Amino acid sequence: MSRQDVQKLLEEYQLIGELLASLQTQYTTVTELLEELTTALDGVRILKNGGEGRLVHIGAGLFVSGTFDTKEVLTPLGAGYHAFLDFDNAERILQERIEEYSKLKTSLEENIQKLAERAEQIRQILERIGVR
């Protein structure tokens, strides 16, 4: 293996490491978004089913008790736009977003796996030829 080949492998290994770090950051963000969307969907479903007093999460683990007589929720539509939608439509939009982000999460998982496998192959080659 020529010196140039080794240099190319080292550069590829470094690039893969940077890509993996970026993909893992994206993966973490998507996972957090999925958790938030799932929580919102659960909240819409609870409101949709009615009933008496509910605990509403207001952040940092804090909740307030309240009763709700509303039939709509302010729902993000994308691109910074929001609209008051009935529970069924809000639920549909949240479910669509969950599906989109789930697909993205799966794609990220696959890409991370492929890059990790390639990084391992390069690492083994470099170890065999004595480069560390």
C-alpha positions as CSV (number, residue, x, y, z in Angstrom):
1,M,0.0,0.0,0.0
2,S,1.5,3.3,-1.0
3,R,2.0,6.3,1.2
4,Q,-0.8,8.1,-0.8
5,D,-3.2,5.3,-0.2
6,V,-2.5,5.4,3.6
7,Q,-3.0,9.2,3.5
8,K,-6.3,8.8,1.7
9,L,-7.5,6.2,4.3
10,L,-6.5,8.5,7.1
11,E,-8.4,11.4,5.6
12,E,-11.4,9.2,4.9
13,Y,-11.3,7.9,8.5
14,Q,-11.2,11.5,9.9
15,L,-14.0,12.6,7.6
16,I,-16.1,9.6,8.6
17,G,-15.5,10.5,12.3
18,E,-16.7,14.1,11.7
19,L,-19.8,12.8,9.7
20,L,-20.6,10.4,12.5
21,A,-20.5,13.1,15.1
22,S,-22.8,15.3,13.0
23,L,-25.2,12.4,12.3
24,Q,-25.3,11.5,16.0
25,T,-26.1,15.1,16.9
26,Q,-29.0,15.1,14.4
27,Y,-30.1,11.7,15.7
28,T,-30.3,13.1,19.3
29,T,-32.3,16.1,18.1
30,V,-34.7,14.0,16.1
31,T,-35.2,11.6,19.1
32,E,-36.0,14.6,21.3
33,L,-38.4,16.0,18.8
34,L,-40.2,12.6,18.6
35,E,-40.5,12.5,22.3
36,E,-42.0,16.0,22.3
37,L,-44.4,15.2,19.5
38,T,-45.5,12.0,21.2
39,T,-46.1,13.9,24.4
40,A,-48.1,16.6,22.5
41,L,-50.1,13.8,20.8
42,D,-50.9,12.2,24.1
43,G,-52.0,15.6,25.4
44,V,-54.3,16.2,22.5
45,R,-55.8,12.7,22.9
46,I,-56.5,13.4,26.6
47,L,-58.2,16.7,25.8
48,K,-60.2,15.0,23.0
49,N,-61.5,12.5,25.5
50,G,-62.7,15.2,27.8
51,G,-63.2,14.6,31.5
52,E,-62.6,16.7,34.5
53,G,-59.5,18.4,35.7
54,R,-56.2,17.7,34.0
55,L,-52.6,18.3,34.8
56,V,-50.8,20.4,32.2
57,H,-47.1,20.3,31.9
58,I,-45.7,23.9,31.9
59,G,-42.0,22.9,31.7
60,A,-39.1,21.8,34.0
61,G,-41.3,19.1,35.5
62,L,-44.0,21.5,36.7
63,F,-47.7,20.9,36.2
64,V,-50.8,22.9,36.9
65,S,-54.3,21.6,37.4
66,G,-57.0,22.8,35.1
67,T,-60.3,22.1,33.4
68,F,-60.6,22.8,29.7
69,D,-63.8,23.5,27.7
70,T,-62.0,24.2,24.5
71,K,-62.4,22.1,21.3
72,E,-59.4,23.5,19.5
73,V,-55.6,23.7,20.1
74,L,-53.1,26.1,18.6
75,T,-51.2,23.8,16.3
76,P,-47.9,24.5,14.5
77,L,-48.4,24.0,10.7
78,G,-44.8,24.5,9.7
79,A,-42.6,27.4,8.5
80,G,-43.5,29.3,11.7
81,Y,-47.3,29.3,11.0
82,H,-49.9,28.2,13.6
83,A,-53.6,27.7,13.5
84,F,-56.4,26.8,15.8
85,L,-57.4,23.3,14.8
86,D,-60.0,20.9,16.2
87,F,-58.6,17.9,18.1
88,D,-58.9,15.5,15.2
89,N,-57.0,17.7,12.8
90,A,-54.3,18.5,15.4
91,E,-54.0,14.8,16.1
92,R,-53.6,14.0,12.4
93,I,-50.9,16.7,11.9
94,L,-49.0,15.5,15.0
95,Q,-49.3,11.9,13.8
96,E,-48.0,12.9,10.3
97,R,-45.0,14.6,11.9
98,I,-44.3,11.6,14.1
99,E,-44.2,9.4,11.0
100,E,-41.9,11.8,9.2
101,Y,-39.5,12.1,12.0
102,S,-39.6,8.3,12.6
103,K,-38.6,7.8,9.0
104,L,-35.8,10.3,9.4
105,K,-34.6,8.6,12.6
106,T,-34.5,5.3,10.8
107,S,-32.6,6.8,8.0
108,L,-30.1,8.4,10.4
109,E,-29.7,5.0,12.2
110,E,-28.9,3.3,8.9
111,N,-26.4,5.9,7.8
112,I,-24.7,5.9,11.2
113,Q,-24.4,2.1,11.1
114,K,-22.9,2.2,7.5
115,L,-20.4,4.9,8.4
116,A,-19.5,3.1,11.7
117,E,-18.9,-0.1,9.7
118,R,-16.7,1.7,7.2
119,A,-14.8,3.4,10.0
120,E,-14.1,0.0,11.6
121,Q,-12.9,-1.4,8.2
122,I,-10.5,1.5,7.8
123,R,-9.3,1.2,11.4
124,Q,-8.6,-2.5,10.9
125,I,-6.7,-1.9,7.7
126,L,-4.6,0.9,9.3
127,E,-3.9,-1.4,12.3
128,R,-2.7,-4.2,10.0
129,I,-0.2,-2.0,8.2
130,G,0.9,-0.5,11.5
131,V,-0.6,3.0,11.3
132,R,-2.1,4.4,14.5
